[in-house]
Amino acid sequence: MRGRKPAPLVLTIAGSDSGAGAGVQADARTIHALGGYACTAITAITAQNTRGVMAWRAVAPALVAAQIDAVLSDLPIAAIKTGLLPGTAAVRAVARALARFPHVPLVVDPVVGSTSGTRFLGSAGLRALRRDLLPRATLVTPNWPELEALTARAVTTFAEAEAAAKHLADECGSAVLVKGGHAPDRRQCRDLLLTGDGRGRWFSSPRIPTDNTHGTGCVLSAAIAVELAGGAGLEHAVNTARAFLQRSLRANRLARWGGNGPAFPGTR
């Protein structure tokens, strides 16, 4: 139809979740639900379901880079997001592949491990992430445990979360969104956005009682990427993405699960 804006293209660089609750599958669902078009670069194959990760294997870094090059050399990607990057070599390969496209907004969801306890990124990988990729990011979206891993600081209170976020933002030069899902407050979920100019804004919303929380970080970061791809400012993108995630958590339209079900995206 004439006059309709084309769908913004978003590239997600992440692992595959066979249960489709997180990773590339959750990213693609979110991007499409918000009117975008998802392109993918698979970094790892996981055998997982709502109960946990049973097995996984990293994709060769050269093949990850080849996927990224294939997409970015041909398609007008308007935003990029990363999720699971399995190891130092993968981080470096992704950073090198993205270096030729410095003006495309990049959201980095620094996945260190799964909620069930599988570790994907060790200390060397975290150092590579801070040194090679985070300075390129438009926004980094750690939860409290990921923020602790990235900064080697304790994060058990909102004040500690803010201090650690400022440390990370100062070190990397990127904006940081600290997700408050792991905070002890059972009534409210509070997220902190620190922008590149040092300004901070707290976002607060009521906690939604549900076990369908698998992949919430993926949904949020993918939704932010879609908003940035459409030209939204950072604060607006975060606010809109948080609202979308809340609707997804409330929707709860899927069957009962053996473990933590996915935050199945609703519609805009």
DOPABA-652981 format. One record per residue (C-alpha): x, y, z; residue in one letter. Coordinates in steps of 0.5 Angstrom, whole numbers, plus 500, padded with zeros to 3 digits. Last residue first. Example, Ala and Ser with C-alpha at 12.3 -4.5 7.8 and 13.67 -1.06 7.14 Angstrom:
527498514S/525491516A/
//
This chain:
503493540R/502486540T/503480545G/510477546P/511471550F/515472556A/517465556P/515459561G/519458567N/519450568G/514445566G/510449563W/502451563R/499453556A/501460552L/497466553R/500469559N/498476556A/500480563R/508478561L/507480554S/504487556R/509488561Q/514487556L/511492551F/511497556A/518496558R/520497550A/516503550T/520506556N/526504553V/525507546A/523513549H/529514553E/533512547L/530517542G/526513537A/528513530G/525506528G/531502528A/531505536L/524502537E/526496534V/533495538A/529497545I/524491543A/530486542A/533489549S/526488552L/524481549V/531478550C/532480558G/525477559T/527471556G/524466561H/519470565T/513466565N/512464572D/507470573T/505475578P/507482575I/511487578R/508494578P/512499574S/518504575S/523507571F/529511574W/532516570R/540518570G/544523566R/551522565G/551525558D/552518555G/545516558T/544512565L/537508565L/535505571L/530500572D/525499578R/520493578C/515494584Q/512490589R/517484590R/523489592D/529484593P/532486586A/533481581H/528484576G/531491576G/534491569K/540496569V/540500563L/547503561V/549508556A/556507553S/562510554G/565504556C/569505563E/564511565D/558507563A/561501567L/562505573H/556509573K/552502573A/556500579A/554506583A/547505581E/547498582A/550499589E/545505591A/539500588F/542495593T/545488592T/550489587V/557487589A/562490584R/567486579A/564491574T/562486568L/560480573A/556485578E/553488572L/551481570E/548479576P/544485577W/541485570N/545488564P/542492558T/548496555V/546501550L/549505544T/554500544A/561501541R/565502547P/561495550L/564491544L/572490544D/574492552R/568491556R/566484552L/573482551A/574483559R/568479560L/570473555G/577473559A/572472565S/568467563G/562467558L/557462557F/555459564R/549454565T/546456572G/538455571S/538463569T/542462563S/549465563G/553471562V/548474557V/551482556P/545484552D/548489547V/544494544V/547497537L/545503533P/548503526V/553509526H/559504527P/558500521F/565497519R/567495526A/561491527L/565485524A/571486528R/566486535A/563480533V/569476532A/572479538R/566477542V/566470539A/573469540A/573471548T/567466549G/560464547P/556471545L/549470548L/545477546G/547482541T/542487538K/543491531I/539497529A/537500522A/540494517I/539496510P/541489507L/546487503D/553487506S/550487513L/547481512V/552477509A/557480514D/554478520I/553471518Q/560471516A/562473523A/558468526V/562463521L/568465523A/567465530P/565457530A/558456533V/558455540A/555448543R/550447548W/547442552A/541441557M/540448558V/534449563G/527447566R/523451560T/527448555N/534447552Q/538444547A/542450545T/546452539I/551458539A/552464535T/547465530I/546471526A/539473525T/535478521C/528480524A/523485520Y/520490524G/513491526G/513491534L/511483533A/516482528H/521484533I/519481539T/518474535R/525475532A/528476539D/525471542A/527466537Q/534469537V/535467544G/529466549A/523462550G/524458543A/525451547G/530450542S/534456544D/538459539S/544464541G/545471539A/546476534I/540480532T/539484526L/534489526V/530491519L/525497520P/519495516A/517500511P/513506512K/506506509R/505511504G/503507498R/500500500M/
//
